[in-house]
Amino acid sequence: MQSTDSGSARDTLAALWSPLLAITTIHEGRANGQIALAALPASILPDAPRVLVELWKANLTHDLVLTSGVFAVHLLPASGDDHLLATLALIRQLGLRSGRDGDKLAEVPWRPGVTGCPVLTDALCYAEARVTATLDAGEMTIFLGDVVAGERLRPGEPLTWTVAREQMPPDWLAEYDANQQRQRDEARRLRGGNS
């Protein structure tokens, strides 16, 4: 068996990340959202689109999607100073805080979609889905959803993690790094200490 150069593998896997995403859901009136780095189209049928997302089990959004069976995937706008500032604030709100500590969407503009999921009105575009299958992957669950609605809300290009990091203040990056460490520790625990 060939050994893996973790640096090279990490670079390859990081190149697979999609643009930054906001994933939202709602269950029994409790709305929540998080930032995610990957989603994939999961059907070649244009009349029956599907989307696949990976959600870490440590996140409240994971638990709410698992119980509600619905989620929305949003691409975030990269262009325009006003949009970029709003997007960076959204990344901080949804990506650096836990919904277990309070309502992450309280100050985020949204409207209910066809499934009730929050549709973020400042997003570039979105796709709303109903879960059709799940795969338990240790520290995360992979959700496959049939797309039931979607819309482009504004013109523009989606924001990538690389560009977002370049624009974030140093204290936000420190918050992100601390949050990532907590998530990695929880992932190691869920994998039984293996990493």
Residue pairs with C-beta under 8 A, 6 or more apart in sequence:
16 38
17 37
17 38
17 160
17 161
18 37
18 38
18 39
18 40
19 75
19 76
19 78
19 158
19 159
19 160
20 35
20 36
20 37
20 75
20 76
20 87
20 91
20 158
20 159
20 160
20 161
20 164
21 35
21 36
21 37
21 38
21 39
21 53
21 73
21 74
21 75
21 76
22 33
22 34
22 35
22 36
22 73
22 74
22 76
22 90
22 94
22 120
22 123
23 33
23 34
23 35
23 36
23 39
23 53
23 55
23 61
23 65
23 71
23 72
23 73
23 74
24 31
24 32
24 33
24 61
24 71
24 72
24 74
24 105
24 110
24 117
24 118
24 119
24 120
25 31
25 32
25 33
25 61
25 64
25 65
25 68
25 70
25 71
25 72
25 117
25 118
26 32
26 64
26 68
26 70
26 112
26 115
26 116
26 117
26 118
27 64
27 67
27 68
28 68
30 64
31 103
31 105
31 110
31 117
31 118
32 60
32 61
32 64
32 99
32 104
32 105
33 61
33 94
33 99
33 104
33 105
33 108
33 118
33 120
34 55
34 59
34 60
34 61
34 94
34 95
34 99
35 91
35 94
35 95
36 53
36 54
36 55
36 73
37 161
38 53
38 54
39 51
39 52
39 53
39 73
40 51
40 52
41 49
41 50
41 51
41 52
42 50
42 51
42 52
42 144
43 49
43 50
48 146
49 127
49 146
49 147
49 150
50 129
50 132
50 144
50 145
50 146
50 147
51 73
51 127
51 129
51 144
51 145
51 147
52 142
52 143
52 144
52 145
53 71
53 73
53 142
53 143
53 145
54 137
54 140
54 141
54 142
54 143
55 61
55 62
55 65
55 140
55 141
55 143
56 62
56 139
56 140
56 183
56 186
56 187
57 63
57 139
57 140
57 141
57 186
57 190
58 139
58 182
58 183
58 186
58 187
59 98
59 99
60 98
60 99
60 100
61 71
61 99
62 140
62 141
64 99
65 71
65 131
65 143
66 134
66 141
69 130
69 131
70 115
70 116
70 117
70 128
70 129
70 130
70 131
70 145
71 117
71 128
71 129
71 131
71 143
71 145
72 113
72 115
72 117
72 118
72 119
72 120
72 126
72 127
72 128
72 129
73 126
73 127
73 128
73 129
74 119
74 120
74 123
74 124
74 125
74 126
75 123
75 124
75 125
75 126
75 158
75 159
76 87
76 90
76 91
76 123
76 124
76 158
76 159
77 83
77 84
77 87
77 122
77 123
77 124
77 154
77 156
77 157
77 158
77 159
78 84
78 87
78 156
78 157
78 158
78 159
78 160
78 163
79 156
79 157
80 156
83 122
83 154
83 156
84 159
84 167
86 122
87 122
87 159
87 164
88 164
88 167
88 168
88 172
90 108
90 120
90 122
91 164
91 168
92 168
92 172
92 175
93 104
93 107
93 108
94 104
94 108
95 176
95 179
96 172
96 175
96 176
96 179
97 104
98 104
105 118
108 118
108 120
108 122
109 120
109 121
109 122
110 118
110 119
110 120
110 121
111 118
111 119
111 121
112 118
112 119
113 119
113 126
113 128
113 149
114 128
114 148
114 149
115 128
115 129
115 130
115 148
115 149
117 128
119 126
119 128
119 151
120 126
121 153
122 153
123 153
124 152
124 153
124 154
124 156
124 157
124 158
125 150
125 151
125 152
125 153
125 154
126 150
126 151
126 153
127 147
127 149
127 150
128 147
128 148
128 149
128 150
129 145
129 146
129 147
129 148
130 145
130 146
130 148
131 143
131 144
131 145
132 144
132 145
132 146
133 143
133 144
134 141
134 142
134 143
134 144
135 141
135 142
135 144
138 187
138 190
138 191
139 186
139 187
139 188
139 190
139 191
140 187
165 173
168 176
184 195
187 195
188 194
188 195
